Amino acid sequence: MLEGSNIILRGLEISDVDELMKHWNKPEHRINILNKAPQSRDEEIEWIKGGWQLRSEGKGYIFAIVYKETNLYIGHLGLEIKDSTARRGSLGIVIFNKDYWNKGLGTESMQLIVEYAFNTLNLHSIELELFSGHPQAQRCYEKIGFKEVGRRREAYFNNGLYIDSIIMDLLKSDW
């Protein structure tokens, strides 16, 4: 468990699926993620189990983001080890409960996971990818220290438009 001032990062559990399904398939949430198709409760349970398997193999970690004041699961983040030799990871985050958007909880969660990645897992670099039409996310990542290192032009079709994909990374030496 990783603890910040407002949030706790803990392992994702099957019991979290009920809260996730209250929000996960809403259009305002799915607009900023790659998988646009609604997902079932059973698919989410299998995804959680897949995360447990990655963790047991040391290939990835999925954490539930829990708001401390209410003990409510509000989102999750994943850290995948992309290259163990180069000590490079890839990070993704989602706060699916929009009642908790724009409160700095994503930034706090990212700070905790970056600290864990660099200080506990001894990663050298972390990368992430986001849609160019998601400036709130980009600002969050920049606050942590991520820098834009590349762009895939018109890489995704989203909401009727082709949009760029922004690639950002953070080196341990920059953090």
Secondary structure as a PSIPRED ss2 file (coil, helix, strand):
# PSIPRED VFORMAT (PSIPRED V4.0)

   1 M C   1.000  0.000  0.000
   2 L E   0.000  0.000  1.000
   3 E E   0.000  0.000  1.000
   4 G C   1.000  0.000  0.000
   5 S C   1.000  0.000  0.000
   6 N C   1.000  0.000  0.000
   7 I E   0.000  0.000  1.000
   8 I E   0.000  0.000  1.000
   9 L E   0.000  0.000  1.000
  10 R E   0.000  0.000  1.000
  11 G E   0.000  0.000  1.000
  12 L C   1.000  0.000  0.000
  13 E C   1.000  0.000  0.000
  14 I H   0.000  1.000  0.000
  15 S H   0.000  1.000  0.000
  16 D H   0.000  1.000  0.000
  17 V H   0.000  1.000  0.000
  18 D H   0.000  1.000  0.000
  19 E H   0.000  1.000  0.000
  20 L H   0.000  1.000  0.000
  21 M H   0.000  1.000  0.000
  22 K C   1.000  0.000  0.000
  23 H C   1.000  0.000  0.000
  24 W C   1.000  0.000  0.000
  25 N C   1.000  0.000  0.000
  26 K C   1.000  0.000  0.000
  27 P H   0.000  1.000  0.000
  28 E H   0.000  1.000  0.000
  29 H H   0.000  1.000  0.000
  30 R H   0.000  1.000  0.000
  31 I C   1.000  0.000  0.000
  32 N C   1.000  0.000  0.000
  33 I C   1.000  0.000  0.000
  34 L C   1.000  0.000  0.000
  35 N C   1.000  0.000  0.000
  36 K C   1.000  0.000  0.000
  37 A C   1.000  0.000  0.000
  38 P C   1.000  0.000  0.000
  39 Q C   1.000  0.000  0.000
  40 S C   1.000  0.000  0.000
  41 R H   0.000  1.000  0.000
  42 D H   0.000  1.000  0.000
  43 E H   0.000  1.000  0.000
  44 E H   0.000  1.000  0.000
  45 I H   0.000  1.000  0.000
  46 E H   0.000  1.000  0.000
  47 W H   0.000  1.000  0.000
  48 I H   0.000  1.000  0.000
  49 K H   0.000  1.000  0.000
  50 G H   0.000  1.000  0.000
  51 G H   0.000  1.000  0.000
  52 W H   0.000  1.000  0.000
  53 Q H   0.000  1.000  0.000
  54 L H   0.000  1.000  0.000
  55 R H   0.000  1.000  0.000
  56 S H   0.000  1.000  0.000
  57 E C   1.000  0.000  0.000
  58 G C   1.000  0.000  0.000
  59 K C   1.000  0.000  0.000
  60 G E   0.000  0.000  1.000
  61 Y E   0.000  0.000  1.000
  62 I E   0.000  0.000  1.000
  63 F E   0.000  0.000  1.000
  64 A E   0.000  0.000  1.000
  65 I E   0.000  0.000  1.000
  66 V E   0.000  0.000  1.000
  67 Y E   0.000  0.000  1.000
  68 K C   1.000  0.000  0.000
  69 E C   1.000  0.000  0.000
  70 T C   1.000  0.000  0.000
  71 N C   1.000  0.000  0.000
  72 L E   0.000  0.000  1.000
  73 Y E   0.000  0.000  1.000
  74 I E   0.000  0.000  1.000
  75 G E   0.000  0.000  1.000
  76 H E   0.000  0.000  1.000
  77 L E   0.000  0.000  1.000
  78 G E   0.000  0.000  1.000
  79 L E   0.000  0.000  1.000
  80 E E   0.000  0.000  1.000
  81 I E   0.000  0.000  1.000
  82 K E   0.000  0.000  1.000
  83 D E   0.000  0.000  1.000
  84 S C   1.000  0.000  0.000
  85 T C   1.000  0.000  0.000
  86 A C   1.000  0.000  0.000
  87 R C   1.000  0.000  0.000
  88 R E   0.000  0.000  1.000
  89 G E   0.000  0.000  1.000
  90 S E   0.000  0.000  1.000
  91 L E   0.000  0.000  1.000
  92 G E   0.000  0.000  1.000
  93 I E   0.000  0.000  1.000
  94 V E   0.000  0.000  1.000
  95 I E   0.000  0.000  1.000
  96 F C   1.000  0.000  0.000
  97 N C   1.000  0.000  0.000
  98 K H   0.000  1.000  0.000
  99 D H   0.000  1.000  0.000
 100 Y H   0.000  1.000  0.000
 101 W C   1.000  0.000  0.000
 102 N C   1.000  0.000  0.000
 103 K C   1.000  0.000  0.000
 104 G C   1.000  0.000  0.000
 105 L H   0.000  1.000  0.000
 106 G H   0.000  1.000  0.000
 107 T H   0.000  1.000  0.000
 108 E H   0.000  1.000  0.000
 109 S H   0.000  1.000  0.000
 110 M H   0.000  1.000  0.000
 111 Q H   0.000  1.000  0.000
 112 L H   0.000  1.000  0.000
 113 I H   0.000  1.000  0.000
 114 V H   0.000  1.000  0.000
 115 E H   0.000  1.000  0.000
 116 Y H   0.000  1.000  0.000
 117 A H   0.000  1.000  0.000
 118 F H   0.000  1.000  0.000
 119 N H   0.000  1.000  0.000
 120 T H   0.000  1.000  0.000
 121 L C   1.000  0.000  0.000
 122 N C   1.000  0.000  0.000
 123 L C   1.000  0.000  0.000
 124 H C   1.000  0.000  0.000
 125 S E   0.000  0.000  1.000
 126 I E   0.000  0.000  1.000
 127 E E   0.000  0.000  1.000
 128 L E   0.000  0.000  1.000
 129 E E   0.000  0.000  1.000
 130 L E   0.000  0.000  1.000
 131 F E   0.000  0.000  1.000
 132 S C   1.000  0.000  0.000
 133 G C   1.000  0.000  0.000
 134 H C   1.000  0.000  0.000
 135 P H   0.000  1.000  0.000
 136 Q H   0.000  1.000  0.000
 137 A H   0.000  1.000  0.000
 138 Q H   0.000  1.000  0.000
 139 R H   0.000  1.000  0.000
 140 C H   0.000  1.000  0.000
 141 Y H   0.000  1.000  0.000
 142 E H   0.000  1.000  0.000
 143 K H   0.000  1.000  0.000
 144 I H   0.000  1.000  0.000
 145 G C   1.000  0.000  0.000
 146 F C   1.000  0.000  0.000
 147 K E   0.000  0.000  1.000
 148 E E   0.000  0.000  1.000
 149 V E   0.000  0.000  1.000
 150 G E   0.000  0.000  1.000
 151 R E   0.000  0.000  1.000
 152 R E   0.000  0.000  1.000
 153 R E   0.000  0.000  1.000
 154 E E   0.000  0.000  1.000
 155 A E   0.000  0.000  1.000
 156 Y E   0.000  0.000  1.000
 157 F E   0.000  0.000  1.000
 158 N E   0.000  0.000  1.000
 159 N C   1.000  0.000  0.000
 160 G C   1.000  0.000  0.000
 161 L E   0.000  0.000  1.000
 162 Y E   0.000  0.000  1.000
 163 I E   0.000  0.000  1.000
 164 D E   0.000  0.000  1.000
 165 S E   0.000  0.000  1.000
 166 I E   0.000  0.000  1.000
 167 I E   0.000  0.000  1.000
 168 M E   0.000  0.000  1.000
 169 D E   0.000  0.000  1.000
 170 L E   0.000  0.000  1.000
 171 L E   0.000  0.000  1.000
 172 K H   0.000  1.000  0.000
 173 S H   0.000  1.000  0.000
 174 D H   0.000  1.000  0.000
 175 W C   1.000  0.000  0.000
